[in-house]
Amino acid sequence: MQQARERKDRFVSLSGLPIASFYTKDDLKDWEPERDLGAPGEFPYTRGIHPTMYRGRLWTMRQFAGFGSASDTNTRFKYLLSQGQTGLSVAFDMPTLMGLDSDDPRARGEVGYCGVAISSLEDMERLFEDIPLDQVTTSMTINGPAAILFAMYLAVAERRGISVNQLGGTLQNDILKEYIAQKEWLFPPEPHLRLIVDTIAFSSEQVPKWHPISISGYHIREAGSSAVQELAFTLYNGLTYVEAAVKAGLEVDAFAPQLSFFFNAHNDFFEEIAKFRAARRLWAREMQKRYHPQNPRSLQLRCHAQTAGCSLTAQQPMNNVVRTTLQALAAVLGGTQSLHTNSMDETLALPTQEAVTLALRTQQIIAGESEITNTVDPLGGSFFLESLTTRMEEGAQEYFRKLDKMGGMLKAIEQGFPQREILNASMAYQQEVERKERVIIGVNENVEEDSQQIPILKITQEVERDQVSRLSDLRKRRDSKKVEASLHAIQKAASSSENMMPYLIDAVKANVTLGEICSVLQKVFGTYQEPVVL
């Protein structure tokens, strides 16, 4: 016993939490089962937001997909659905993410390379051609111009005679993590928060099955944060959006049930499970303390998870299948509502059809063969897991106190606080890898001189030529007076306090392009220069 206890601090989690060689009830001295654990589907939701979890319904298998033209991605969507995928997830190319049309000089060489190119309503129609939007849920990973892409999706449904109140899905629409980690912004924080609140208000009234924002820790983790930092900054961002919506006059119970979250599933197996459990508990407690909602669903944290892209290696890429499997298993044991499993070839190129099929099969094998779905929160009550869950929550609360003291997340971003914390964590991790204190198979251990060769998907320049040609044709065909009137209406609404969504929907119906709308909004809202982080 004594010998084992002396090893307590020799090992640490990826977040730097000391890990003992074994755990007993002494490690849970302040832990109370009724207060901290509870039952599945009951406050504080540590064990899951639904009483039966996967016994009642499996998580949504939602493979992230997008490349080349809208037609290319439409073909991939249909293939994935035919293979048993249960939800769609759209990856957009860099020009689209940055609010640029495919024929913009700044888009040259990037069209369709890291996602699908969408510049107009016609592109969006091709993207979802022959896909029943009222029968599948769709997630769109886009932030800066998210409201505009959302408007396009709603317009596609309307043209097909589908009521928007029947649409289900998620818009990422999380700009705070862009300032913190991913760096794909279009406007300064304040006006962009207003735009996000507009989408939240519009969805609560018109699109009740839609999640108008997916508060994302995934990209914070990919930028190099620890699990504790991912948990803390993500949930605090969520509280910032809630505060903005409440200040705009929305009742918390009118929109909070439609909020969703997006987390990374990384390599530290038990720490990741603890992170998901701590996230639900901390969100429920903070929402109850700060906003006093009456609807229990306003306290529930619903989340999507994706396996860790930053953990994949170009060396021995087939090893990535094993990494992804373990990460997916952690997400499921943690209680995610939907899941994307990365393909083994994603460090080399966009995933091939063979690789993405294997990634989907990974989820299906976990769901159908492992039997872990038979019991809700099967690791609940473990001395180790409960201790780790509590320490994750405590670590996040410490960040909450710091952020509150700074005056909130916007003030913290201005000071470079979360950026600096992530920078320090990423540097510490890299140094551990270089000192071989963290093992990465194929990189600093079990290295092979001749790396495995696998097929990769290549995007040709023909995609950009076709997209530019389509846009040129669209500009010739459309009604220029309607375009001018729509852009003028957007500029006027942006300068007022009116909800922007109806004006954006009207504009995309008039075939105003993504880039044209973003240019007008930037004239009103301005641009953003991030602080220097030292």
Stockholm file with secondary structure:
# STOCKHOLM 1.0

chainA/1-534         MQQARERKDRFVSLSGLPIASFYTKDDLKDWEPERDLGAPGEFPYTRGIHPTMYRGRLWTMRQFAGFGSASDTNTRFKYLLSQGQTGLSVAFDMPTLMGLDSDDPRARGEVGYCGVAISSLEDMERLFEDIPLDQVTTSMTINGPAAILFAMYLAVAERRGISVNQLGGTLQNDILKEYIAQKEWLFPPEPHLRLIVDTIAFSSEQVPKWHPISISGYHIREAGSSAVQELAFTLYNGLTYVEAAVKAGLEVDAFAPQLSFFFNAHNDFFEEIAKFRAARRLWAREMQKRYHPQNPRSLQLRCHAQTAGCSLTAQQPMNNVVRTTLQALAAVLGGTQSLHTNSMDETLALPTQEAVTLALRTQQIIAGESEITNTVDPLGGSFFLESLTTRMEEGAQEYFRKLDKMGGMLKAIEQGFPQREILNASMAYQQEVERKERVIIGVNENVEEDSQQIPILKITQEVERDQVSRLSDLRKRRDSKKVEASLHAIQKAASSSENMMPYLIDAVKANVTLGEICSVLQKVFGTYQEPVVL
#=GR chainA/1-534 SS CHHHHTTTTSEECTTCCEECSSCCGGGGTTCCIIIIICCTTSTTCTTCSSSSGGGTCCCEECCEECCBSHHHHHHHHHHHHHTTCCSEEEEBCHHHHTTCCTTSGGGTTTTTTSSBCCCSHHHHHHHTTTCCTTTSEEEEECCTTHHHHHHHHHHHHHHTTCCGGGCEEEECCCCHHIIIIICCCSSCHHHHHHHHHHHHHHHHHHCTTEESCEEECHHHHHTTCCHHHHHHHHHHHHHHHHHHHHHTTCCHHHHGGGCEEEEEECSCHHHHHHHHHHHHHHHHHHHHHHHCCSSGGGGCCCEEEEECGGGCCSSSTTHHHHHHHHHHHHHHHHTCSEEECCCTTTTTSSCCHHHHHHHHHHHHHHHHHSCGGGSSSTTTTCHHHHHHHHHHHHHHHHHHHHHHHHTSHHHHHHHTHHHHHHHHHHHHHHHHHHTTSSCCBTTTBSCCSSCCCCCCCCCCTHHHHHHHHHHHHHHHHSCHHHHHHHHHHHHHHHTSSSCSHHHHHHHHHTTCCHHHHHHHHHHHHCCCCCCCCC
#=GC SS_cons         CHHHHTTTTSEECTTCCEECSSCCGGGGTTCCIIIIICCTTSTTCTTCSSSSGGGTCCCEECCEECCBSHHHHHHHHHHHHHTTCCSEEEEBCHHHHTTCCTTSGGGTTTTTTSSBCCCSHHHHHHHTTTCCTTTSEEEEECCTTHHHHHHHHHHHHHHTTCCGGGCEEEECCCCHHIIIIICCCSSCHHHHHHHHHHHHHHHHHHCTTEESCEEECHHHHHTTCCHHHHHHHHHHHHHHHHHHHHHTTCCHHHHGGGCEEEEEECSCHHHHHHHHHHHHHHHHHHHHHHHCCSSGGGGCCCEEEEECGGGCCSSSTTHHHHHHHHHHHHHHHHTCSEEECCCTTTTTSSCCHHHHHHHHHHHHHHHHHSCGGGSSSTTTTCHHHHHHHHHHHHHHHHHHHHHHHHTSHHHHHHHTHHHHHHHHHHHHHHHHHHTTSSCCBTTTBSCCSSCCCCCCCCCCTHHHHHHHHHHHHHHHHSCHHHHHHHHHHHHHHHTSSSCSHHHHHHHHHTTCCHHHHHHHHHHHHCCCCCCCCC
//
